[in-house]
Amino acid sequence: MTLAAEAFALAFGDLSIEDGLKLREAATMRHFAATDRRRFDRLLSIADLDAFLKTEAAQIPRVSMADSGRSGSAGVPDELFTFSDGKIDPSRLFPLFDGGATLVVSQFHEFHPPLARFCRGLERVFLHAVQANIYLTPPGAQGFRTHFDTHDVLVLQVAGEKRWRVWGEAAVPHATRKTPWDTAPRDHDPDGGREVVLRAGDVLFVPRGVLHDASVQGGGEPSLHATIGLLEPSWADALRAALDQMEAREPALRQSFRTWRLNDEAARGKLPAAAAERLALVATEAGLDLASMQFLQQLAADRMPMSGRGLLAPAPDADDRLILADSVHHYVVPVGEGAELRWAGEPEKLSGAELDWLAALEDGATPRSLGGEAALAFCRRLVALGILVRDTPQT
């Protein structure tokens, strides 16, 4: 099973990938009840958080705390649980947790390999960034008040239980990071949310812009959940990217926007038509292809590197079956008369033969079956870079 298929099945159960894409497009909340209460044990545990808090990486802003019982903001001031250098002070953090404050660890996938692989698998499905924030809430407490997120989220309930309320339609349609909180309606029915109790192994999908809150059920067990942020770009992002890419190609986009004529009523009246003419240059297949390539490059360059190799990577032999590393973001683009393999490192130029070999290596092949000595040299180069790995049988 590929990394993408494994991660998708862990997140969405029996749902097909196509139905998962439709679920996101429909922007409808959905609760996936678990058949296995321990399904997320391999991803995360309280012991993992305890171990992390003992490392140098445990400092603000990666670690924070929240308590809805506080007046004003639910966020616990950093100075109440840190040393002067921003590192966590356990002697003050633990009493706050005991008193009802939620522990939050942001971007924990950057430190925890099981979560890193899970997020990378979903990135391979959705072709956009995926992150994991962790929330550990004491029994009977509530960390955050009613709010909406500016991206779709998957809530994975790892341990304990948590009661969620989710309001139906988006309070702010298609919210993004540039959407201010005060655009949400203030008159939503505080008792109108649909109530869902998440138990260990359950998953909750909440589309961006949809109001929700959560609190731990009573009892003696804390709640541990991971909020998986699905960080898709918006049309505004795509058009900005297309403009950036097309500027070098289209002189009309580089023409001066004559601010000194803004007080001229006749000149100002021509601006909408001039803008539409230039946007038409961007809203083309070529322009949006360039924007798509930029998104893929950002995905490869901005996310944590996950090489397919370790420190010891023996060169393959001609009969070793090899396959492109599942964990490495890569894509091929035409360049002049040839092509390039692009990834987080330097682009690799590809000849016509190498392009054919690369296509075969998507499903796995031996250097001998590809083309003998030349193919072996090509494969050894990609193995050394960590882009190509040995294709081990699945058990």
BALOBA-1460 file (C-alpha; in Angstrom, 3 decimals):
// residues 395
<rec num="1" residu="m" x="0.000" y="0.000" z="0.000"/>
<rec num="2" residu="t" x="1.357" y="3.438" z="-0.874"/>
<rec num="3" residu="l" x="1.975" y="6.068" z="1.762"/>
<rec num="4" residu="a" x="-0.914" y="8.103" z="0.325"/>
<rec num="5" residu="a" x="-3.371" y="5.191" z="0.389"/>
<rec num="6" residu="e" x="-2.314" y="4.204" z="3.911"/>
<rec num="7" residu="a" x="-2.759" y="7.720" z="5.297"/>
<rec num="8" residu="f" x="-6.071" y="8.242" z="3.533"/>
<rec num="9" residu="a" x="-7.469" y="4.954" z="4.844"/>
<rec num="10" residu="l" x="-6.359" y="5.817" z="8.386"/>
<rec num="11" residu="a" x="-8.069" y="9.215" z="8.136"/>
<rec num="12" residu="f" x="-11.225" y="8.358" z="6.193"/>
<rec num="13" residu="g" x="-11.754" y="4.640" z="6.795"/>
<rec num="14" residu="d" x="-13.512" y="2.856" z="3.928"/>
<rec num="15" residu="l" x="-14.234" y="6.062" z="2.009"/>
<rec num="16" residu="s" x="-12.728" y="6.020" z="-1.490"/>
<rec num="17" residu="i" x="-10.297" y="8.778" z="-2.402"/>
<rec num="18" residu="e" x="-12.760" y="10.149" z="-4.967"/>
<rec num="19" residu="d" x="-15.517" y="10.273" z="-2.335"/>
<rec num="20" residu="g" x="-13.082" y="11.971" z="0.043"/>
<rec num="21" residu="l" x="-12.387" y="14.656" z="-2.556"/>
<rec num="22" residu="k" x="-16.142" y="15.125" z="-3.048"/>
<rec num="23" residu="l" x="-16.617" y="15.424" z="0.724"/>
<rec num="24" residu="r" x="-14.160" y="18.308" z="0.826"/>
<rec num="25" residu="e" x="-15.737" y="19.943" z="-2.200"/>
<rec num="26" residu="a" x="-19.191" y="19.682" z="-0.609"/>
<rec num="27" residu="a" x="-17.824" y="21.355" z="2.559"/>
<rec num="28" residu="t" x="-20.102" y="19.313" z="4.822"/>
<rec num="29" residu="m" x="-19.271" y="18.229" z="8.359"/>
<rec num="30" residu="r" x="-19.015" y="14.453" z="8.784"/>
<rec num="31" residu="h" x="-18.433" y="12.129" z="11.721"/>
<rec num="32" residu="f" x="-16.603" y="8.859" z="11.052"/>
<rec num="33" residu="a" x="-17.265" y="6.450" z="13.919"/>
<rec num="34" residu="a" x="-14.458" y="4.022" z="14.697"/>
<rec num="35" residu="t" x="-14.526" y="0.251" z="14.488"/>
<rec num="36" residu="d" x="-11.094" y="0.125" z="16.145"/>
<rec num="37" residu="r" x="-10.677" y="2.285" z="19.245"/>
<rec num="38" residu="r" x="-6.891" y="1.936" z="19.065"/>
<rec num="39" residu="r" x="-6.481" y="2.863" z="15.404"/>
<rec num="40" residu="f" x="-4.449" y="6.011" z="16.182"/>
<rec num="41" residu="d" x="-2.209" y="4.469" z="18.844"/>
<rec num="42" residu="r" x="0.635" y="4.206" z="16.331"/>
<rec num="43" residu="l" x="0.372" y="7.922" z="15.527"/>
<rec num="44" residu="l" x="0.457" y="9.516" z="18.957"/>
<rec num="45" residu="s" x="0.353" y="9.007" z="22.725"/>
<rec num="46" residu="i" x="0.593" y="11.045" z="25.913"/>
<rec num="47" residu="a" x="3.994" y="9.407" z="26.434"/>
<rec num="48" residu="d" x="5.120" y="10.997" z="23.146"/>
<rec num="49" residu="l" x="4.152" y="14.422" z="24.484"/>
<rec num="50" residu="d" x="5.914" y="13.774" z="27.795"/>
<rec num="51" residu="a" x="9.077" y="12.868" z="25.886"/>
<rec num="52" residu="f" x="8.805" y="15.976" z="23.694"/>
<rec num="53" residu="l" x="8.421" y="18.300" z="26.691"/>
<rec num="54" residu="k" x="11.846" y="17.146" z="27.897"/>
<rec num="55" residu="t" x="13.565" y="18.328" z="24.707"/>
<rec num="56" residu="e" x="15.032" y="21.701" z="23.744"/>
<rec num="57" residu="a" x="12.314" y="22.036" z="21.087"/>
<rec num="58" residu="a" x="9.638" y="22.422" z="23.785"/>
<rec num="59" residu="q" x="9.323" y="26.189" z="23.817"/>
<rec num="60" residu="i" x="6.954" y="28.924" z="22.715"/>
<rec num="61" residu="p" x="5.308" y="29.470" z="20.298"/>
<rec num="62" residu="r" x="5.311" y="25.758" z="19.440"/>
<rec num="63" residu="v" x="3.949" y="24.955" z="22.905"/>
<rec num="64" residu="s" x="0.996" y="26.930" z="24.214"/>
<rec num="65" residu="m" x="-1.888" y="26.512" z="26.652"/>
<rec num="66" residu="a" x="-5.560" y="27.477" z="26.583"/>
<rec num="67" residu="d" x="-8.299" y="27.614" z="29.185"/>
<rec num="68" residu="s" x="-11.833" y="28.736" z="28.323"/>
<rec num="69" residu="g" x="-12.416" y="29.493" z="32.018"/>
<rec num="70" residu="r" x="-10.126" y="32.525" z="31.831"/>
<rec num="71" residu="s" x="-11.624" y="35.978" z="31.501"/>
<rec num="72" residu="g" x="-10.856" y="37.614" z="28.169"/>
<rec num="73" residu="s" x="-8.745" y="35.498" z="25.849"/>
<rec num="74" residu="a" x="-8.669" y="31.742" z="26.461"/>
<rec num="75" residu="g" x="-4.939" y="31.739" z="25.754"/>
<rec num="76" residu="v" x="-2.810" y="31.289" z="28.856"/>
<rec num="77" residu="p" x="-0.049" y="33.966" z="28.926"/>
<rec num="78" residu="d" x="3.301" y="32.432" z="27.962"/>
<rec num="79" residu="e" x="5.105" y="33.820" z="30.997"/>
<rec num="80" residu="l" x="2.945" y="31.673" z="33.277"/>
<rec num="81" residu="f" x="4.512" y="28.414" z="32.081"/>
<rec num="82" residu="t" x="7.909" y="29.313" z="30.564"/>
<rec num="83" residu="f" x="11.356" y="30.473" z="31.564"/>
<rec num="84" residu="s" x="12.573" y="33.891" z="30.419"/>
<rec num="85" residu="d" x="14.127" y="32.353" z="27.274"/>
<rec num="86" residu="g" x="10.795" y="30.871" z="26.150"/>
<rec num="87" residu="k" x="11.539" y="27.274" z="27.102"/>
<rec num="88" residu="i" x="8.929" y="25.304" z="28.974"/>
<rec num="89" residu="d" x="9.071" y="25.401" z="32.758"/>
<rec num="90" residu="p" x="7.546" y="22.038" z="33.801"/>
<rec num="91" residu="s" x="7.173" y="23.141" z="37.430"/>
<rec num="92" residu="r" x="4.610" y="25.733" z="36.292"/>
<rec num="93" residu="l" x="3.157" y="24.062" z="33.195"/>
<rec num="94" residu="f" x="2.019" y="20.904" z="34.987"/>
<rec num="95" residu="p" x="0.014" y="22.709" z="37.708"/>
<rec num="96" residu="l" x="-1.769" y="24.720" z="35.006"/>
<rec num="97" residu="f" x="-2.636" y="21.487" z="33.207"/>
<rec num="98" residu="d" x="-3.817" y="19.927" z="36.480"/>
<rec num="99" residu="g" x="-6.031" y="22.996" z="36.958"/>
<rec num="100" residu="g" x="-7.826" y="22.561" z="33.636"/>
<rec num="101" residu="a" x="-5.641" y="24.203" z="30.959"/>
<rec num="102" residu="t" x="-5.278" y="22.434" z="27.607"/>
<rec num="103" residu="l" x="-1.757" y="21.713" z="26.378"/>
<rec num="104" residu="v" x="-1.299" y="22.588" z="22.699"/>
<rec num="105" residu="v" x="1.694" y="21.512" z="20.598"/>
<rec num="106" residu="s" x="1.679" y="23.025" z="17.123"/>
<rec num="107" residu="q" x="3.238" y="21.409" z="14.057"/>
<rec num="108" residu="f" x="4.058" y="18.257" z="15.999"/>
<rec num="109" residu="h" x="4.510" y="16.360" z="12.728"/>
<rec num="110" residu="e" x="7.873" y="18.151" z="12.404"/>
<rec num="111" residu="f" x="9.166" y="16.254" z="15.469"/>
<rec num="112" residu="h" x="7.231" y="13.001" z="15.501"/>
<rec num="113" residu="p" x="7.960" y="10.563" z="12.624"/>
<rec num="114" residu="p" x="4.611" y="8.653" z="12.672"/>
<rec num="115" residu="l" x="2.674" y="11.917" z="12.312"/>
<rec num="116" residu="a" x="5.177" y="13.166" z="9.732"/>
<rec num="117" residu="r" x="4.533" y="10.137" z="7.512"/>
<rec num="118" residu="f" x="0.773" y="10.430" z="7.993"/>
<rec num="119" residu="c" x="0.747" y="14.105" z="6.968"/>
<rec num="120" residu="r" x="3.053" y="13.405" z="4.024"/>
<rec num="121" residu="g" x="0.654" y="10.695" z="2.835"/>
<rec num="122" residu="l" x="-2.263" y="13.142" z="2.862"/>
<rec num="123" residu="e" x="-0.103" y="15.730" z="1.093"/>
<rec num="124" residu="r" x="0.458" y="13.172" z="-1.653"/>
<rec num="125" residu="v" x="-3.326" y="12.824" z="-2.012"/>
<rec num="126" residu="f" x="-4.338" y="16.485" z="-1.854"/>
<rec num="127" residu="l" x="-1.165" y="18.109" z="-3.281"/>
<rec num="128" residu="h" x="-1.168" y="20.838" z="-0.649"/>
<rec num="129" residu="a" x="0.388" y="21.256" z="2.782"/>
<rec num="130" residu="v" x="-0.928" y="19.268" z="5.760"/>
<rec num="131" residu="q" x="-0.077" y="19.936" z="9.416"/>
<rec num="132" residu="a" x="-0.807" y="18.326" z="12.782"/>
<rec num="133" residu="n" x="-1.543" y="20.259" z="15.986"/>
<rec num="134" residu="i" x="-1.987" y="18.305" z="19.212"/>
<rec num="135" residu="y" x="-4.412" y="19.034" z="22.061"/>
<rec num="136" residu="l" x="-4.340" y="17.340" z="25.456"/>
<rec num="137" residu="t" x="-7.208" y="18.466" z="27.676"/>
<rec num="138" residu="p" x="-7.719" y="17.472" z="31.339"/>
<rec num="139" residu="p" x="-10.982" y="15.811" z="32.403"/>
<rec num="140" residu="g" x="-14.003" y="18.118" z="32.462"/>
<rec num="141" residu="a" x="-12.178" y="21.073" z="30.855"/>
<rec num="142" residu="q" x="-12.580" y="23.129" z="27.699"/>
<rec num="143" residu="g" x="-9.632" y="24.731" z="25.935"/>
<rec num="144" residu="f" x="-11.103" y="26.955" z="23.241"/>
<rec num="145" residu="r" x="-14.359" y="28.819" z="22.894"/>
<rec num="146" residu="t" x="-16.603" y="28.721" z="19.810"/>
<rec num="147" residu="h" x="-14.573" y="29.592" z="16.718"/>
<rec num="148" residu="f" x="-14.002" y="28.721" z="13.070"/>
<rec num="149" residu="d" x="-10.832" y="27.610" z="11.303"/>
<rec num="150" residu="t" x="-9.555" y="29.093" z="8.057"/>
<rec num="151" residu="h" x="-8.824" y="25.685" z="6.535"/>
<rec num="152" residu="d" x="-10.554" y="22.302" z="6.543"/>
<rec num="153" residu="v" x="-9.657" y="20.129" z="9.526"/>
<rec num="154" residu="l" x="-9.741" y="16.462" z="10.420"/>
<rec num="155" residu="v" x="-10.010" y="15.800" z="14.150"/>
<rec num="156" residu="l" x="-8.488" y="12.447" z="15.111"/>
<rec num="157" residu="q" x="-9.583" y="11.409" z="18.603"/>
<rec num="158" residu="v" x="-6.602" y="9.461" z="19.928"/>
<rec num="159" residu="a" x="-7.615" y="8.824" z="23.551"/>
<rec num="160" residu="g" x="-10.450" y="9.688" z="25.892"/>
<rec num="161" residu="e" x="-13.653" y="11.409" z="24.778"/>
<rec num="162" residu="k" x="-14.578" y="14.904" z="23.761"/>
<rec num="163" residu="r" x="-17.951" y="16.496" z="23.126"/>
<rec num="164" residu="w" x="-18.041" y="18.692" z="20.045"/>
<rec num="165" residu="r" x="-20.659" y="21.113" z="18.817"/>
<rec num="166" residu="v" x="-20.616" y="21.966" z="15.121"/>
<rec num="167" residu="w" x="-22.878" y="24.544" z="13.521"/>
<rec num="168" residu="g" x="-24.155" y="23.623" z="10.035"/>
<rec num="169" residu="e" x="-23.423" y="26.139" z="7.318"/>
<rec num="170" residu="a" x="-20.199" y="28.097" z="7.270"/>
<rec num="171" residu="a" x="-20.429" y="31.280" z="9.332"/>
<rec num="172" residu="v" x="-17.971" y="32.782" z="6.873"/>
<rec num="173" residu="p" x="-18.035" y="31.108" z="3.445"/>
<rec num="174" residu="h" x="-14.568" y="30.096" z="2.210"/>
<rec num="175" residu="a" x="-12.706" y="31.669" z="5.138"/>
<rec num="176" residu="t" x="-8.952" y="32.118" z="4.720"/>
<rec num="177" residu="r" x="-6.139" y="33.398" z="6.946"/>
<rec num="178" residu="k" x="-7.014" y="36.899" z="5.751"/>
<rec num="179" residu="t" x="-10.614" y="36.571" z="6.986"/>
<rec num="180" residu="p" x="-11.031" y="38.504" z="10.259"/>
<rec num="181" residu="w" x="-12.912" y="36.801" z="13.076"/>
<rec num="182" residu="d" x="-15.297" y="39.750" z="13.407"/>
<rec num="183" residu="t" x="-16.824" y="38.928" z="9.995"/>
<rec num="184" residu="a" x="-18.592" y="35.941" z="11.588"/>
<rec num="185" residu="p" x="-22.221" y="36.547" z="12.575"/>
<rec num="186" residu="r" x="-22.545" y="37.402" z="16.253"/>
<rec num="187" residu="d" x="-26.133" y="36.204" z="16.512"/>
<rec num="188" residu="h" x="-25.559" y="32.456" z="15.977"/>
<rec num="189" residu="d" x="-27.677" y="30.310" z="18.282"/>
<rec num="190" residu="p" x="-25.318" y="29.270" z="21.103"/>
<rec num="191" residu="d" x="-27.386" y="26.101" z="21.565"/>
<rec num="192" residu="g" x="-27.858" y="25.405" z="17.862"/>
<rec num="193" residu="g" x="-24.768" y="23.328" z="17.134"/>
<rec num="194" residu="r" x="-25.038" y="19.654" z="16.304"/>
<rec num="195" residu="e" x="-23.548" y="17.663" z="19.164"/>
<rec num="196" residu="v" x="-21.064" y="14.888" z="18.413"/>
<rec num="197" residu="v" x="-19.194" y="12.869" z="21.009"/>
<rec num="198" residu="l" x="-15.836" y="11.718" z="19.701"/>
<rec num="199" residu="r" x="-14.439" y="8.558" z="21.235"/>
<rec num="200" residu="a" x="-11.010" y="7.071" z="20.703"/>
<rec num="201" residu="g" x="-10.597" y="6.140" z="17.037"/>
<rec num="202" residu="d" x="-13.311" y="8.497" z="15.775"/>
<rec num="203" residu="v" x="-12.709" y="11.183" z="13.147"/>
<rec num="204" residu="l" x="-14.553" y="14.463" z="12.632"/>
<rec num="205" residu="f" x="-14.284" y="16.459" z="9.407"/>
<rec num="206" residu="v" x="-15.028" y="20.184" z="9.863"/>
<rec num="207" residu="p" x="-14.899" y="22.460" z="6.791"/>
<rec num="208" residu="r" x="-13.279" y="25.866" z="7.057"/>
<rec num="209" residu="g" x="-15.503" y="28.699" z="8.209"/>
<rec num="210" residu="v" x="-17.826" y="26.396" z="10.192"/>
<rec num="211" residu="l" x="-18.272" y="27.366" z="13.847"/>
<rec num="212" residu="h" x="-17.390" y="24.682" z="16.395"/>
<rec num="213" residu="d" x="-16.239" y="24.151" z="19.957"/>
<rec num="214" residu="a" x="-15.279" y="21.197" z="22.121"/>
<rec num="215" residu="s" x="-15.103" y="20.145" z="25.762"/>
<rec num="216" residu="v" x="-13.984" y="16.974" z="27.518"/>
<rec num="217" residu="q" x="-16.598" y="14.623" z="28.857"/>
<rec num="218" residu="g" x="-16.752" y="14.144" z="32.611"/>
<rec num="219" residu="g" x="-14.775" y="11.349" z="34.201"/>
<rec num="220" residu="g" x="-11.188" y="10.684" z="35.060"/>
<rec num="221" residu="e" x="-9.615" y="10.382" z="31.605"/>
<rec num="222" residu="p" x="-8.070" y="13.273" z="29.673"/>
<rec num="223" residu="s" x="-8.774" y="13.812" z="25.997"/>
<rec num="224" residu="l" x="-5.991" y="13.603" z="23.429"/>
<rec num="225" residu="h" x="-6.699" y="14.569" z="19.848"/>
<rec num="226" residu="a" x="-4.797" y="15.678" z="16.766"/>
<rec num="227" residu="t" x="-6.232" y="18.377" z="14.556"/>
<rec num="228" residu="i" x="-5.011" y="17.786" z="11.025"/>
<rec num="229" residu="g" x="-5.012" y="21.055" z="9.097"/>
<rec num="230" residu="l" x="-5.630" y="20.739" z="5.345"/>
<rec num="231" residu="l" x="-3.976" y="23.918" z="4.055"/>
<rec num="232" residu="e" x="-5.363" y="24.268" z="0.548"/>
<rec num="233" residu="p" x="-4.658" y="27.417" z="-1.500"/>
<rec num="234" residu="s" x="-7.506" y="29.731" z="-2.543"/>
<rec num="235" residu="w" x="-8.393" y="31.149" z="-5.954"/>
<rec num="236" residu="a" x="-6.891" y="34.421" z="-4.768"/>
<rec num="237" residu="d" x="-3.639" y="32.550" z="-4.081"/>
<rec num="238" residu="a" x="-3.789" y="30.953" z="-7.537"/>
<rec num="239" residu="l" x="-4.379" y="34.252" z="-9.324"/>
<rec num="240" residu="r" x="-1.595" y="35.948" z="-7.355"/>
<rec num="241" residu="a" x="0.740" y="33.105" z="-8.278"/>
<rec num="242" residu="a" x="-0.295" y="33.304" z="-11.935"/>
<rec num="243" residu="l" x="0.305" y="37.070" z="-11.967"/>
<rec num="244" residu="d" x="3.754" y="36.581" z="-10.447"/>
<rec num="245" residu="q" x="4.638" y="33.941" z="-13.025"/>
<rec num="246" residu="m" x="3.149" y="35.726" z="-16.040"/>
<rec num="247" residu="e" x="4.705" y="39.133" z="-15.303"/>
<rec num="248" residu="a" x="7.988" y="38.135" z="-16.941"/>
<rec num="249" residu="r" x="6.154" y="36.989" z="-20.083"/>
<rec num="250" residu="e" x="3.556" y="39.695" z="-20.612"/>
<rec num="251" residu="p" x="4.665" y="43.310" z="-21.125"/>
<rec num="252" residu="a" x="1.127" y="44.564" z="-20.445"/>
<rec num="253" residu="l" x="1.427" y="43.349" z="-16.853"/>
<rec num="254" residu="r" x="4.624" y="45.336" z="-16.448"/>
<rec num="255" residu="q" x="3.182" y="48.605" z="-17.712"/>
<rec num="256" residu="s" x="2.944" y="51.430" z="-15.200"/>
<rec num="257" residu="f" x="-0.175" y="51.811" z="-13.108"/>
<rec num="258" residu="r" x="-0.286" y="55.582" z="-13.357"/>
<rec num="259" residu="t" x="-1.106" y="56.727" z="-9.859"/>
<rec num="260" residu="w" x="-0.595" y="60.329" z="-10.954"/>
<rec num="261" residu="r" x="-3.771" y="60.011" z="-13.059"/>
<rec num="262" residu="l" x="-5.993" y="58.765" z="-10.238"/>
<rec num="263" residu="n" x="-7.452" y="62.245" z="-9.781"/>
<rec num="264" residu="d" x="-8.344" y="62.349" z="-13.477"/>
<rec num="265" residu="e" x="-11.965" y="61.174" z="-13.727"/>
<rec num="266" residu="a" x="-11.658" y="60.102" z="-17.365"/>
<rec num="267" residu="a" x="-8.476" y="58.093" z="-16.733"/>
<rec num="268" residu="r" x="-9.947" y="56.479" z="-13.615"/>
<rec num="269" residu="g" x="-13.006" y="55.386" z="-15.595"/>
<rec num="270" residu="k" x="-10.790" y="53.343" z="-17.919"/>
<rec num="271" residu="l" x="-9.175" y="51.342" z="-15.127"/>
<rec num="272" residu="p" x="-11.738" y="48.477" z="-14.922"/>
<rec num="273" residu="a" x="-11.405" y="47.707" z="-18.630"/>
<rec num="274" residu="a" x="-7.617" y="47.906" z="-18.443"/>
<rec num="275" residu="a" x="-7.588" y="45.558" z="-15.431"/>
<rec num="276" residu="a" x="-9.939" y="43.092" z="-17.146"/>
<rec num="277" residu="e" x="-7.694" y="43.066" z="-20.215"/>
<rec num="278" residu="r" x="-4.688" y="42.178" z="-18.106"/>
<rec num="279" residu="l" x="-6.510" y="39.587" z="-16.021"/>
<rec num="280" residu="a" x="-7.513" y="37.904" z="-19.273"/>
<rec num="281" residu="l" x="-3.807" y="37.378" z="-19.963"/>
<rec num="282" residu="v" x="-3.495" y="35.558" z="-16.637"/>
<rec num="283" residu="a" x="-6.737" y="33.546" z="-16.742"/>
<rec num="284" residu="t" x="-5.397" y="31.205" z="-19.417"/>
<rec num="285" residu="e" x="-4.336" y="27.590" z="-19.387"/>
<rec num="286" residu="a" x="-0.699" y="28.688" z="-19.560"/>
<rec num="287" residu="g" x="-1.082" y="31.120" z="-16.667"/>
<rec num="288" residu="l" x="-2.818" y="28.625" z="-14.403"/>
<rec num="289" residu="d" x="-0.350" y="25.886" z="-15.347"/>
<rec num="290" residu="l" x="2.431" y="28.179" z="-14.162"/>
<rec num="291" residu="a" x="0.542" y="28.825" z="-10.914"/>
<rec num="292" residu="s" x="0.067" y="25.074" z="-10.421"/>
<rec num="293" residu="m" x="3.787" y="24.483" z="-10.912"/>
<rec num="294" residu="q" x="4.515" y="27.156" z="-8.304"/>
<rec num="295" residu="f" x="2.198" y="25.435" z="-5.802"/>
<rec num="296" residu="l" x="3.924" y="22.098" z="-6.394"/>
<rec num="297" residu="q" x="7.322" y="23.721" z="-5.984"/>
<rec num="298" residu="q" x="6.235" y="25.343" z="-2.716"/>
<rec num="299" residu="l" x="4.949" y="21.993" z="-1.500"/>
<rec num="300" residu="a" x="8.290" y="20.367" z="-2.290"/>
<rec num="301" residu="a" x="10.431" y="23.195" z="-0.920"/>
<rec num="302" residu="d" x="8.453" y="24.415" z="2.094"/>
<rec num="303" residu="r" x="7.527" y="21.143" z="3.770"/>
<rec num="304" residu="m" x="9.881" y="19.175" z="5.974"/>
<rec num="305" residu="p" x="12.338" y="17.100" z="3.894"/>
<rec num="306" residu="m" x="11.620" y="13.361" z="4.166"/>
<rec num="307" residu="s" x="14.404" y="11.687" z="2.224"/>
<rec num="308" residu="g" x="13.957" y="8.158" z="0.981"/>
<rec num="309" residu="r" x="17.415" y="7.197" z="2.291"/>
<rec num="310" residu="g" x="19.388" y="7.203" z="5.530"/>
<rec num="311" residu="l" x="23.074" y="7.781" z="6.236"/>
<rec num="312" residu="l" x="23.945" y="4.368" z="4.792"/>
<rec num="313" residu="a" x="22.550" y="3.914" z="1.277"/>
<rec num="314" residu="p" x="24.348" y="1.160" z="-0.671"/>
<rec num="315" residu="a" x="24.347" y="1.676" z="-4.421"/>
<rec num="316" residu="p" x="21.836" y="-0.608" z="-6.174"/>
<rec num="317" residu="d" x="22.780" y="-3.440" z="-8.504"/>
<rec num="318" residu="a" x="21.304" y="-3.969" z="-11.962"/>
<rec num="319" residu="d" x="18.735" y="-6.477" z="-10.700"/>
<rec num="320" residu="d" x="17.557" y="-4.546" z="-7.633"/>
<rec num="321" residu="r" x="13.929" y="-3.519" z="-7.983"/>
<rec num="322" residu="l" x="13.630" y="0.225" z="-7.350"/>
<rec num="323" residu="i" x="10.747" y="2.668" z="-6.981"/>
<rec num="324" residu="l" x="10.358" y="6.414" z="-6.493"/>
<rec num="325" residu="a" x="10.303" y="7.322" z="-2.799"/>
<rec num="326" residu="d" x="6.746" y="7.755" z="-1.566"/>
<rec num="327" residu="s" x="7.767" y="10.353" z="1.006"/>
<rec num="328" residu="v" x="9.512" y="12.754" z="-1.404"/>
<rec num="329" residu="h" x="7.456" y="15.452" z="-3.146"/>
<rec num="330" residu="h" x="8.555" y="15.478" z="-6.762"/>
<rec num="331" residu="y" x="7.140" y="16.357" z="-10.166"/>
<rec num="332" residu="v" x="8.292" y="16.671" z="-13.773"/>
<rec num="333" residu="v" x="8.064" y="19.821" z="-15.878"/>
<rec num="334" residu="p" x="8.965" y="20.399" z="-19.531"/>
<rec num="335" residu="v" x="11.962" y="22.712" z="-19.942"/>
<rec num="336" residu="g" x="12.944" y="23.728" z="-23.469"/>
<rec num="337" residu="e" x="13.424" y="20.572" z="-25.527"/>
<rec num="338" residu="g" x="13.760" y="18.393" z="-22.439"/>
<rec num="339" residu="a" x="12.379" y="18.071" z="-18.922"/>
<rec num="340" residu="e" x="13.372" y="18.433" z="-15.280"/>
<rec num="341" residu="l" x="12.630" y="16.401" z="-12.193"/>
<rec num="342" residu="r" x="11.885" y="18.957" z="-9.494"/>
<rec num="343" residu="w" x="11.878" y="18.319" z="-5.777"/>
<rec num="344" residu="a" x="13.229" y="19.947" z="-2.603"/>
<rec num="345" residu="g" x="16.808" y="19.774" z="-3.885"/>
<rec num="346" residu="e" x="18.398" y="21.017" z="-7.077"/>
<rec num="347" residu="p" x="16.391" y="20.163" z="-10.233"/>
<rec num="348" residu="e" x="17.572" y="17.080" z="-12.109"/>
<rec num="349" residu="k" x="17.725" y="17.474" z="-15.894"/>
<rec num="350" residu="l" x="16.179" y="14.537" z="-17.753"/>
<rec num="351" residu="s" x="16.913" y="13.206" z="-21.219"/>
<rec num="352" residu="g" x="14.161" y="11.542" z="-23.206"/>
<rec num="353" residu="a" x="15.353" y="8.107" z="-22.115"/>
<rec num="354" residu="e" x="15.599" y="9.169" z="-18.471"/>
<rec num="355" residu="l" x="12.067" y="10.555" z="-18.633"/>
<rec num="356" residu="d" x="10.853" y="7.132" z="-19.803"/>
<rec num="357" residu="w" x="12.830" y="5.410" z="-17.056"/>
<rec num="358" residu="l" x="11.366" y="7.731" z="-14.458"/>
<rec num="359" residu="a" x="7.831" y="6.884" z="-15.610"/>
<rec num="360" residu="a" x="8.582" y="3.167" z="-15.248"/>
<rec num="361" residu="l" x="10.051" y="3.725" z="-11.784"/>
<rec num="362" residu="e" x="6.726" y="5.146" z="-10.579"/>
<rec num="363" residu="d" x="5.523" y="1.523" z="-10.380"/>
<rec num="364" residu="g" x="8.918" y="-0.081" z="-9.776"/>
<rec num="365" residu="a" x="11.546" y="-1.515" z="-12.137"/>
<rec num="366" residu="t" x="15.101" y="-2.860" z="-12.199"/>
<rec num="367" residu="p" x="17.925" y="-0.933" z="-13.897"/>
<rec num="368" residu="r" x="18.543" y="-3.965" z="-16.140"/>
<rec num="369" residu="s" x="14.952" y="-3.906" z="-17.407"/>
<rec num="370" residu="l" x="15.185" y="-0.179" z="-18.083"/>
<rec num="371" residu="g" x="18.348" y="0.015" z="-20.150"/>
<rec num="372" residu="g" x="21.447" y="-1.586" z="-18.713"/>
<rec num="373" residu="e" x="24.504" y="0.410" z="-17.635"/>
<rec num="374" residu="a" x="23.123" y="3.884" z="-18.467"/>
<rec num="375" residu="a" x="19.947" y="3.181" z="-16.526"/>
<rec num="376" residu="l" x="21.956" y="1.797" z="-13.618"/>
<rec num="377" residu="a" x="24.015" y="4.994" z="-13.416"/>
<rec num="378" residu="f" x="20.809" y="7.073" z="-13.499"/>
<rec num="379" residu="c" x="19.216" y="4.978" z="-10.748"/>
<rec num="380" residu="r" x="22.317" y="5.156" z="-8.576"/>
<rec num="381" residu="r" x="22.252" y="8.940" z="-8.872"/>
<rec num="382" residu="l" x="18.644" y="9.098" z="-7.691"/>
<rec num="383" residu="v" x="19.250" y="6.589" z="-4.883"/>
<rec num="384" residu="a" x="22.144" y="8.720" z="-3.640"/>
<rec num="385" residu="l" x="19.817" y="11.741" z="-3.580"/>
<rec num="386" residu="g" x="17.101" y="9.834" z="-1.685"/>
<rec num="387" residu="i" x="14.554" y="10.145" z="-4.502"/>
<rec num="388" residu="l" x="14.686" y="6.457" z="-5.437"/>
<rec num="389" residu="v" x="14.489" y="3.546" z="-2.981"/>
<rec num="390" residu="r" x="14.494" y="-0.234" z="-3.074"/>
<rec num="391" residu="d" x="11.015" y="-1.606" z="-3.696"/>
<rec num="392" residu="t" x="10.474" y="-3.966" z="-0.750"/>
<rec num="393" residu="p" x="7.508" y="-6.371" z="-0.876"/>
<rec num="394" residu="q" x="4.532" y="-5.386" z="1.282"/>
<rec num="395" residu="t" x="3.751" y="-7.833" z="4.081"/>
